[in-house]
Amino acid sequence: MGPQHRRLQCDRDGRGPLSRSGSPGHHRCAFISKSACSSIADISTLGFGVAANFSRMTLAFASALMTGVAVLVLLASAVWGALALWYCLEPRPYANGIAALLWPIFCLVLLVSYWRGWRLRAALAYALGMALLLLWWGTIVPSNARDWTPDVARNLHGDLEGDSLTLTNLRNFDWRSETDFTPHWETRRYDLSKLQSVDLIADYWMGEAIAHILVSYGFSDGQYLVWSTEVRKHEGQSFSVVAGFFKQSELVILAGDERDFLRLRTNVRKEDLRIYRVMLPVAIARAVLLHYVDEANKLAIHPRWYNTLTTNCTTVVFDVTRMVETGIPLDWRVLFSGYFPNYAYDHQALDQSLPFDILLEKAKFSQRGQAADSLPSAEFSRAIRAGVPGIPQN
């Protein structure tokens, strides 16, 4: 038998795969060597091995991911719970300090239990502890009846009859220092048919990233009405950015005379203030103003907490404006309020005749405010706007 016959096995031998032609009686010979069969078996085994390894790797990754998420949740809960107990639990200083220490210890014990394999027990204990903490957190509610500092002691109230807007508890303090002042709470009427301008005012008291945002409405009779959303501080309380996340102060919407709100910041606190004319149609400006009035009236009945991130001077301005002009995009500069004027500029809400950097420099008015210290209200308002682009100069 020749070499070719020795290498080939016909299908009638019963060894090797068969390949039949379509014609009866004909057989096509086929051959697979033992080494080839062995290779195929090895490849099959290797394929099953790779699949098994991939499955094990997937399970290991999922387990590691779940563990990582559990660790992050526990750590975040430990920090948040400790701060919430520290700032909110009474009486101080012992009860809140002890509770603020015990809560992260509890979370650490649960984390160790989770790593040691007691996952279900750890999860149940965490769920119970967190539920109790959140139930307690829900019992802390805002109020309008506290021992407020004099500058936020009263709730603003507004009434509208046709074009006549009457504001009660409008603030017009005469400030000599932050602790020496003459309080004046007034009732004033504004003719909304004379509304002609809106100005955005940014008060930089903590670097360039953070500013207090005020909005001032101008009328053709020379009056200006400024609005400010602020922390409603209790007597003896000081502002804290961190505490502002933990129900430490209510929110208050104030309105008043520019000589009170702006002179306090330029002349008493010596802060860096900038003013920009907002390019709004009068109809939209009026609608935004009335939303401010509506929000102030709601706060007088249903108090709300101030929150450093979600409910502050800038987010309230943004939310009120969005009620009127839907579709205004959310932006990180709403949270970093020092950049809010830049955000407004990018959306064509401010004067576009100059690059923003130049507009910003011309908008600064603290020195003009200090020079106008003794001027009456109407003249003070004109003085701080001198030379600001977009604002007509008389």
C-alpha positions, 0 to 999 in steps of 0.5 A, spaced: 500 500 500 502 506 497 503 512 502 497 515 500 493 509 501 496 508 508 494 516 510 487 515 508 481 511 511 475 510 507 469 511 510 467 504 510 473 503 515 468 506 520 474 510 522 475 518 521 469 522 518 465 520 512 464 525 507 459 522 501 458 525 495 451 526 492 452 520 487 450 513 489 456 508 490 461 513 491 465 515 497 469 521 498 475 519 503 477 523 509 482 523 514 484 526 521 490 524 524 490 522 532 495 528 533 489 533 530 484 530 534 488 531 540 489 538 538 481 539 537 480 536 544 485 541 547 482 547 544 475 545 546 478 544 553 482 550 553 475 554 550 472 551 556 477 553 561 477 560 558 470 561 559 470 558 566 476 563 568 472 569 565 466 567 569 470 567 575 473 573 574 466 576 572 464 574 579 470 576 583 469 583 579 462 584 581 464 582 588 469 587 589 465 592 586 459 590 591 464 591 597 467 597 594 460 600 594 458 598 601 465 601 603 463 608 600 456 608 603 458 606 610 464 611 610 459 617 607 454 615 612 459 615 617 461 622 616 454 625 614 451 622 620 456 624 625 456 631 622 448 631 623 448 629 630 454 634 632 450 640 629 443 638 630 442 634 637 441 637 643 443 638 649 450 640 647 456 639 648 455 632 651 449 629 647 451 631 640 459 630 641 458 623 644 453 621 639 457 624 633 463 619 636 458 613 637 455 613 630 462 612 626 464 607 631 457 603 629 459 604 622 466 601 623 463 595 626 459 594 621 464 594 616 469 589 619 463 585 620 461 585 612 469 584 611 468 578 615 463 575 611 457 577 616 454 581 610 446 579 611 447 581 619 451 587 617 446 590 612 440 589 616 444 592 622 445 598 617 438 599 615 435 599 622 441 604 624 440 608 618 432 608 618 432 611 626 437 616 624 433 618 618 427 618 622 430 623 627 432 627 622 425 628 619 423 631 626 427 637 625 423 642 622 424 649 620 420 655 624 419 662 623 418 663 631 426 663 633 430 669 637 432 672 630 438 677 629 435 684 628 436 684 621 432 678 619 427 679 625 421 680 620 418 676 614 417 680 608 410 680 605 407 683 599 400 685 596 399 686 589 393 690 586 393 692 579 400 695 578 400 697 585 405 693 589 405 694 597 411 691 601 410 690 608 416 689 613 421 692 607 428 693 611 431 700 611 437 700 616 442 705 617 448 702 619 454 705 623 457 698 624 455 691 624 453 691 631 451 699 631 445 701 627 438 704 627 433 699 625 427 701 620 422 696 617 417 700 613 411 699 608 412 702 601 408 702 595 411 701 588 408 702 581 410 696 576 408 700 570 414 704 572 419 698 572 424 699 567 431 695 569 434 689 573 441 689 576 445 683 578 449 685 584 455 680 586 458 681 593 465 677 593 466 676 601 470 669 600 474 669 594 472 669 587 469 663 587 463 665 592 459 671 592 452 673 595 448 675 589 442 680 590 437 683 585 435 690 584 429 693 580 429 700 578 423 704 577 423 710 572 421 715 578 428 713 581 427 708 586 430 702 587 428 695 590 433 690 592 432 683 594 437 678 598 436 671 599 440 670 606 441 665 612 436 667 617 441 667 623 439 666 630 442 670 636 449 668 637 449 664 631 455 665 626 455 663 619 458 656 617 459 653 610 459 646 613 453 647 618 449 650 612 448 643 610 445 641 616 439 644 618 442 650 622 438 656 619 432 657 616 432 661 609 429 668 609 428 673 603 429 680 604 427 686 600 429 693 602 433 700 600 439 699 596 443 704 601 441 699 607 443 692 603 449 695 599 452 700 603 452 695 609 457 691 604 461 697 601 462 701 607 461 697 613 464 690 611 469 693 606 467 687 601 468 687 593 461 689 590 460 689 582 453 691 579 451 688 572 445 691 568 441 685 566 438 685 559 431 683 560 424 685 557 420 689 562 414 684 562 419 678 564 422 683 569 416 684 572 414 676 572 420 675 576 419 680 581 412 678 582 415 671 583 420 673 588 414 676 592 410 670 591 416 666 594 417 671 600 409 670 602 410 663 602 416 663 606 412 667 611 407 661 612 411 655 610 419 656 613 424 652 609 431 651 611 437 654 608 442 649 604 449 651 602 448 647 596 441 647 594 437 653 597 442 659 597 442 666 594 444 664 587 440 657 587 433 661 589 435 667 583 436 661 578 430 657 580 425 664 580 428 666 573 427 659 571 419 659 573 419 665 568 424 663 562 423 655 562 429 652 558 435 656 562 440 651 562 443 648 569 451 650 570 456 649 575 457 656 576 450 656 579 453 653 585 460 657 585 456 663 585 462 668 584 462 665 577 454 666 576 455 673 572 460 670 567 454 665 566 449 670 565 454 673 560 455 667 556 447 667 555 447 674 553 443 676 559 448 682 560 451 687 556 455 684 550 459 690 548 465 689 552 469 682 553 467 680 560 474 681 563 473 688 562 466 689 563 467 685 570 472 691 572 467 696 570 462 693 574 466 694 581 463 699 585 465 699 592 470 705 592 464 709 589 459 706 594 464 709 600 465 715 596 457 716 597 457 714 604 453 720 606 448 721 600 441 720 600 438 713 597 437 716 590 443 719 589 447 713 592 444 709 587 446 713 582 453 714 584 454 706 584 452 705 577 456 711 574 460 708 568 457 701 568 456 699 561 449 698 559 446 703 564 444 709 562 448 715 565 444 721 567 
